[in-house]
Amino acid sequence: MATAVRAVAAPRAARREFWRRQVDAHRRSGLSQAAFCTGRGLRKGTLSFWKWKFAREAGLASHRHSTGTARTSSTSAFVPVQIAALKTTREVPAPPARPDGLEVELTLGPGRGLWVQVLRGIAAC
C-alpha cells in the first residue's frame, strides 16, 4: 500500500518572515533580482511579489502614521533627485567624449552595490 505524502504550507508568519529575510538579503547583495534568485533557487516572480507587498505595506503604514487614516491609492516608488555642481579644489580633467554621448563619473564608496544597480537600470533604458 503506497503512502501519500502531502506538502503542508508553512504557517503564514513563518512564510512572511522567510520572504522578509530574502527581500532584505537581496537589497544588501547588490545583485540583480535574476542573479540573486538563481543563486538561491527562488522564483523571480515570487521575490518580486514580496518586494511589492512589503513596499506597499510600508507606504500605507507611513501614510497612515502621518494622517491617521489608511491611504487607498498606491504610492510612487520614485524619489526626486537633484543634480548639483561638483565643487573641487583641484582641476579635474574631462574624460574623452564617448560616441554615444554618455558621461558618468562616480567615486564609489560604501554604497557601491546600490550604485551598480542604478547604473545597470540606466544602461537598460
Number of C-alpha atoms within 10 A of each C-alpha: 3 4 5 6 6 6 6 6 8 10 8 9 8 11 11 14 11 12 17 16 11 19 19 11 13 18 17 12 13 17 17 16 20 13 14 20 18 12 10 9 9 15 13 14 12 12 20 12 12 16 19 13 12 15 14 16 12 13 18 19 15 14 16 13 11 10 9 10 11 14 14 8 7 9 13 8 8 6 6 4 6 6 5 6 6 5 6 7 5 6 6 7 6 8 9 7 9 8 6 6 7 8 10 7 7 7 6 11 8 7 10 13 16 16 16 15 16 12 11 12 11 9 9 7 5
